[in-house]
Amino acid sequence: MPHTLLVLAHPRRDSLTAQVAGRLHRRLTDEGHTVDLLDLYAEDFDPRLHPADEPDWEDRDKTYSPEVRAHMRRIEAADDLVVVFPVWWFAAPAILKGWIDRVWNYGFAYGRGKPRLAAKRMVWLGLAGGPSADYAGSGLDVAMEHQLRKGVSEFCGITASSVRLLHDTELSGVPKAQRAARVRDVFAAADAALTSFHASALEPANT
């Protein structure tokens, strides 16, 4: 039975981002996955890097803080990692970056000859307020894709990884009568992204 770590990085539980995460949680459960929901805000995760969690380049077996070690265990237990977040300033929010800084640490996620996370699969699912054409025209979609997939997932040995952006998620400029349809479109895009991720996960990993 696959086990998924579903990471949510949004401060409001009624946000569209949280609704997407909730929808994916239900779908994964219905499909037979066990799901560990890591709501970074609800769990009051501290994104600040303290000395206890600063990498020691001379000791890859450093013992990190109890909070970080608990998060490491949750990552180790997962087969799949699904990260759902809002795109703010064309990047992941600070709390998610802080989670990477503190938890995906030297000696655990990287810094070993045989990467500990290599067998895992990962998808980054970002909700972007603007249209896809704007991101493509400026190259910001490619920049985000490289930073998250290459700079985090593949750097830590996870070759079965992808970055999917759900566009046009800002509803403030959408007439109220049309908002329900826009939300349905976002949900459909999220479902399609998860379906594509699962399909690609069945293919042999690149070497």
Steps between C-alpha positions, in 0.01 A plus 500: 500500500667827393560757771487868404632799692269785396656835588283813516650849526220757537390692813124481434309173514227649277747600226481353153842347564367318808192390307720348232705319766181371662370376167825316430496353851154353441595368160818334622314339787226377266769349276645301789788720608575574861551875535697704752379861473776740598334841532800721572295791636257289704794316656671834571819400323783745567672574165794679661833318488641481852857394585373158610393432140784673317694253283837388633708436190748296705232276653232367268365292791424804712196454725250770411223641720213273612254696282713452189566134572124442530448657156782290356326185622178607326688548173679166537167322557348632175507343156360815337544866591228740381562865584212748453578870533407849376741671264600827667747732327551225240636260760396268780395674825755561775367230731551238230849628422576487873377140514747412226778698672455329836377149418657413164833527668858389444550133581129427470372623162840551337869451573518120475630276223167316490215756532251398766204647312583361155214248489232758574273679255411868531268758348498873575153645439496881501191719474592804291270797479606609152444340158742246360586728206646760737722243669609348170569839344730607782661161555382489860336162449832351388684671786263353759511159341879489503534637851261248657556192286872536429602706802315301764354168386771381263777651712375268774486198270128504414498455123126421478389856565300773328378855549144588399356852513124554517439839341228766524430426865455864606123548523475864608472621140255229396125586503332321787269312265803345331709413805351156562586397145856633541542301821378187323761562231772523764382177663498327161855619433612371840338163431670484161837586652467219756389255231798594285733470799375152582529394136858627475587329828431166332766571240865407566693780669762686296857409581 
